[in-house]
Amino acid sequence: MYYNADSIVFLDGQWIPAAKAETSLYGQTLHYGNGVFEGIRAYKTTQGTHVFKAEEHYRRMAYSAGRMHLPMPYTPEELTEISYTLLGKNGLSDAYIRPLLFGAPNMSLTPPSKTHLFMCAWTWGKLLGEKPVRLGISSIRRPHPESCFVDAKVCGHYTNSIIAGTDARSRGYDDALLLDTGGYVAEGPGANFFMEKDQVLYTPPTGHILPGITRSTILKLCREHGITVREKNIHPLELREADGAFFTGTAAEVTGIESIDGNVFRRPWTNSLGEALQKMYKAKVLLQDVPELYL
């Protein structure tokens, strides 16, 4: 589903067929997870192909690389240009872009002195589908912020997401909701969390979460449209009294949440702040006029 015989990828300055892309089996990223990546969406608009917040994503990638002591051989501006070229070579407009910075062969527990950059793109719908999802609170907690850089998008961090999501689906849910080490709501396996109560939105503060770019876009839309948002620690018991909730993320975009641990929210998704913001976000990424808030 990610490539075919005609797909072209970028690897260390070269444009090659996806099927011919190769790497060493002795890389630190493969063995220990020390690599960084981004997930970026491109949209077909009336003004042409638009890679949403490309430089912001690549600035975060550079930050993540710095945290993990990985040499980053390209600037955000160069990576943005490569992204548009990648889409053009593959004839894509609505697409998901995956840049990966991974280490050269190094089996020690020290950062590699050299890295490789791989970038590919494919057509990918919303991560969790179009309908509101059913979540189960996971027994798997988010990593403690003193054990790793939780604000960096590091390959190895996502083993936590895989375990939590797999456990939730084995229990009949669509996805998981993870708590932090203090027992407060943190985020989903691949998305940030917002809760609605009495026309106010609440979202976990930074510290135990990855501060998502879609999350920051939603916060800005709220400021522009007079929607009150409060960043606070959310106890799981508060979820039972909430009117609604939603996930945000590049892959998930804005995804409604139907229920958590079987508890269905009071307000229908079609009459929620989340659904209104979903429409605003879609207009923004398509470079259209953002609709006003009507509830």
Phi and psi in degrees as a GROMACS rama.xvg file:
@    title "Ramachandran Plot"
@    xaxis  label "Phi"
@    yaxis  label "Psi"
@TYPE xy
-93.6202  -23.4039  TYR-2
-158.236  164.335  TYR-3
-136.39  -169.293  ASN-4
-64.724  -20.2569  ALA-5
-98.6929  -5.59912  ASP-6
-68.962  137.658  SER-7
-115.13  136.928  ILE-8
-124.354  163.814  VAL-9
-104.934  128.897  PHE-10
-143.226  110.3  LEU-11
51.618  48.1168  ASP-12
87.2418  -2.1633  GLY-13
-114.838  145.145  GLN-14
-101.436  117.056  TRP-15
-136.498  159.059  ILE-16
-60.7264  140.087  PRO-17
-55.6451  -38.5707  ALA-18
-67.5174  -15.8551  ALA-19
-102.834  2.94847  LYS-20
-72.8973  129.773  ALA-21
-133.393  158.948  GLU-22
-149.142  164.845  THR-23
-75.579  146.596  SER-24
-83.8421  4.26767  LEU-25
-109.017  17.4829  TYR-26
-77.5609  146.036  GLY-27
-67.3205  -28.8963  GLN-28
-65.6735  -42.5475  THR-29
-66.6937  -42.2734  LEU-30
-83.3125  -36.5504  HIS-31
-123.183  -5.58357  TYR-32
84.1738  9.17672  GLY-33
-84.0644  81.4087  ASN-34
-150.465  165.714  GLY-35
-132.221  154.18  VAL-36
-150.082  174.776  PHE-37
-138.655  159.286  GLU-38
-122.886  122.18  GLY-39
-131.967  142.294  ILE-40
-111.33  141.925  ARG-41
-113.315  145.813  ALA-42
-129.185  143.89  TYR-43
-83.7789  118.005  LYS-44
-123.086  172.513  THR-45
-67.3428  -14.6354  THR-46
-102.36  11.1674  GLN-47
105.203  -174.974  GLY-48
-68.2831  131.698  THR-49
-126.272  114.4  HIS-50
-86.0791  112.895  VAL-51
-73.2097  120.208  PHE-52
52.1395  45.117  LYS-53
-58.437  -52.3044  ALA-54
-65.1005  -32.2149  GLU-55
-64.884  -41.5564  GLU-56
-61.7848  -43.5876  HIS-57
-75.0926  -26.3892  TYR-58
-66.6915  -39.873  ARG-59
-65.5259  -37.0858  ARG-60
-63.9091  -40.2574  MET-61
-64.8807  -38.9374  ALA-62
-62.5388  -46.6797  TYR-63
-60.1923  -42.6078  SER-64
-61.7398  -41.7532  ALA-65
-62.7842  -41.0708  GLY-66
-61.2057  -35.2748  ARG-67
-96.5362  8.63081  MET-68
59.3158  40.8773  HIS-69
-106.264  122.476  LEU-70
-59.6559  130.82  PRO-71
-108.773  109.285  MET-72
-82.6838  -1.1413  PRO-73
-130.383  152.12  TYR-74
-87.0646  161.494  THR-75
-56.71  -36.5877  PRO-76
-66.2088  -41.4853  GLU-77
-65.4883  -40.1283  GLU-78
-67.0247  -36.1263  LEU-79
-63.2563  -44.0567  THR-80
-62.4319  -42.3263  GLU-81
-60.5498  -38.211  ILE-82
-60.1058  -46.5389  SER-83
-66.9336  -37.6577  TYR-84
-64.4297  -41.9677  THR-85
-57.3922  -45.6104  LEU-86
-63.332  -42.808  LEU-87
-62.1766  -42.9156  GLY-88
-66.7864  -24.0477  LYS-89
-104.388  3.81657  ASN-90
63.064  36.1277  GLY-91
-110.217  144.336  LEU-92
-123.71  -58.3057  SER-93
-85.3146  105.472  ASP-94
-155.832  162.593  ALA-95
-108.9  130.598  TYR-96
-109.806  132.542  ILE-97
-123.76  99.9489  ARG-98
-89.7691  138.68  PRO-99
-133.309  125.582  LEU-100
-104.716  115.314  LEU-101
-128.726  156.783  PHE-102
-82.1492  149.573  GLY-103
-70.4408  167.74  ALA-104
-49.5546  126.017  PRO-105
-170.974  108.108  ASN-106
-97.0752  4.14455  MET-107
-88.5004  172.347  SER-108
-97.3655  45.5799  LEU-109
-127.215  151.312  THR-110
-61.3414  145.195  PRO-111
-69.7267  149.25  PRO-112
-82.8881  -12.7787  SER-113
-136.772  145.912  LYS-114
-127.521  165.258  THR-115
-121.761  146.714  HIS-116
-114.679  124.51  LEU-117
-117.826  139.125  PHE-118
-142.275  131.797  MET-119
-137.958  170.064  CYS-120
-150.25  148.751  ALA-121
-154.778  165.662  TRP-122
-80.4738  125.375  THR-123
-145.77  121.64  TRP-124
-71.22  -177.208  GLY-125
-57.9136  136.801  LYS-126
-53.2608  -42.1575  LEU-127
-108.374  13.7522  LEU-128
84.4848  -174.587  GLY-129
-93.6852  -22.4141  GLU-130
-91.4039  153.169  LYS-131
-55.4576  143.65  PRO-132
-105.817  160.256  VAL-133
-105.214  122.481  ARG-134
-108.657  151.629  LEU-135
-121.389  133.812  GLY-136
-68.2063  127.981  ILE-137
-86.8754  147.733  SER-138
-79.6527  -11.0502  SER-139
-83.6658  124.41  ILE-140
-93.3868  157.154  ARG-141
-67.019  151.228  ARG-142
-61.6264  148.171  PRO-143
-68.4737  135.332  HIS-144
-63.3419  -13.998  PRO-145
-90.8873  -1.52814  GLU-146
-99.4867  -19.8775  SER-147
-163.175  174.737  CYS-148
-90.6026  92.0741  PHE-149
-69.5826  -16.1815  VAL-150
-89.8454  4.65905  ASP-151
-104.264  144.615  ALA-152
-92.7112  83.717  LYS-153
-102.425  136.594  VAL-154
-52.0784  -50.6051  CYS-155
-63.4026  -23.8284  GLY-156
-61.86  -25.5628  HIS-157
-81.8565  -1.24412  TYR-158
-63.2913  -34.5144  THR-159
-59.2966  -42.4662  ASN-160
-68.282  -42.5718  SER-161
-62.0093  -44.9298  ILE-162
-63.4914  -47.1774  ILE-163
-65.6587  -45.3452  ALA-164
-65.3148  -41.0152  GLY-165
-63.8986  -42.0234  THR-166
-63.3216  -42.8469  ASP-167
-62.9208  -43.4133  ALA-168
-67.5537  -31.8172  ARG-169
-67.7839  -20.7087  SER-170
-96.7769  8.68056  ARG-171
94.6305  5.31446  GLY-172
-93.7311  166.072  TYR-173
-80.2689  -32.4288  ASP-174
-164.686  179.166  ASP-175
-108.131  158.485  ALA-176
-121.454  120.624  LEU-177
-96.6344  145.857  LEU-178
-98.842  160.737  LEU-179
-86.3032  -177.397  ASP-180
-70.4539  -13.1845  THR-181
-92.1463  -2.6383  GLY-182
91.3658  8.88223  GLY-183
-97.0919  159.234  TYR-184
-61.6116  133.284  VAL-185
-111.05  -77.0585  ALA-186
-167.521  178.674  GLU-187
-85.6922  177.737  GLY-188
-59.9702  -28.1428  PRO-189
-146.084  29.6893  GLY-190
-159.171  152.719  ALA-191
-84.8279  162.638  ASN-192
-119.406  136.944  PHE-193
-128.596  142.332  PHE-194
-122.536  140.437  MET-195
-109.22  134.553  GLU-196
-150.755  118.844  LYS-197
53.6847  47.2726  ASP-198
65.8724  19.7691  GLN-199
-122.937  140.686  VAL-200
-99.8415  144.263  LEU-201
-127.291  140.79  TYR-202
-144.261  143.882  THR-203
-58.8842  143.837  PRO-204
-72.8969  164.658  PRO-205
-67.9078  159.857  THR-206
133.442  -52.0389  GLY-207
-110.142  1.76956  HIS-208
-121.61  163.037  ILE-209
-82.5539  117.934  LEU-210
-71.482  94.2213  PRO-211
-68.6412  151.241  GLY-212
-73.2108  -35.6519  ILE-213
-66.1486  -39.2809  THR-214
-56.6542  -47.3033  ARG-215
-65.8485  -32.3576  SER-216
-65.8518  -42.4223  THR-217
-65.2783  -41.1006  ILE-218
-60.4619  -40.3877  LEU-219
-67.5403  -41.9194  LYS-220
-61.1828  -38.6064  LEU-221
-63.3665  -43.5033  CYS-222
-61.6655  -41.7254  ARG-223
-69.8544  -24.989  GLU-224
-114.164  15.9044  HIS-225
70.8926  24.6203  GLY-226
-92.2218  124.175  ILE-227
-75.8278  129.152  THR-228
-127.13  133.421  VAL-229
-123.205  127.067  ARG-230
-88.3704  118.113  GLU-231
-155.137  160.749  LYS-232
-70.7318  126.458  ASN-233
-108.443  117.973  ILE-234
-77.9795  142.935  HIS-235
-54.2053  -31.5014  PRO-236
-65.2401  -26.7915  LEU-237
-66.1943  -24.5552  GLU-238
-63.1617  -28.2714  LEU-239
-70.4298  -22.5999  ARG-240
-101.921  4.09084  GLU-241
-77.9728  156.629  ALA-242
-86.9739  -25.649  ASP-243
-176.351  177.434  GLY-244
-164.745  161.125  ALA-245
-157.13  160.43  PHE-246
-100.96  152.966  PHE-247
-133.677  140.363  THR-248
-179.746  159.361  GLY-249
-59.6229  -46.3361  THR-250
-73.857  -39.2196  ALA-251
-83.9453  -17.9673  ALA-252
55.571  -123.344  GLU-253
-115.331  114.535  VAL-254
-118.973  124.824  THR-255
-69.7107  151.642  GLY-256
-114.378  123.169  ILE-257
-80.6656  -43.1531  GLU-258
-157.119  159.827  SER-259
-131.115  123.877  ILE-260
54.2204  35.0777  ASP-261
85.5584  -7.05656  GLY-262
-88.5585  112.263  ASN-263
-80.6149  138.443  VAL-264
-71.4727  155.136  PHE-265
-71.5874  -40.5774  ARG-266
-92.6084  132.983  ARG-267
-60.6717  143.476  PRO-268
-55.7002  -36.0791  TRP-269
-71.9075  -3.76992  THR-270
-132.208  43.8991  ASN-271
-124.948  162.13  SER-272
-62.6598  -35.5966  LEU-273
-60.8969  -44.3462  GLY-274
-67.0748  -37.5195  GLU-275
-63.2667  -42.388  ALA-276
-69.8536  -31.4324  LEU-277
-58.9872  -43.9584  GLN-278
-67.5018  -40.4137  LYS-279
-62.9857  -44.0751  MET-280
-62.9522  -43.3365  TYR-281
-61.2514  -41.4379  LYS-282
-64.2657  -38.7239  ALA-283
-65.8825  -45.2804  LYS-284
-69.7773  -23.612  VAL-285
-91.6817  5.8156  LEU-286
61.4228  35.1363  LEU-287
-103.263  168.805  GLN-288
-66.4662  130.921  ASP-289
-76.5296  126.53  VAL-290
-67.1844  153.273  PRO-291
-72.7627  162.548  GLU-292
-83.8478  122.21  LEU-293
-130.552  118.745  TYR-294
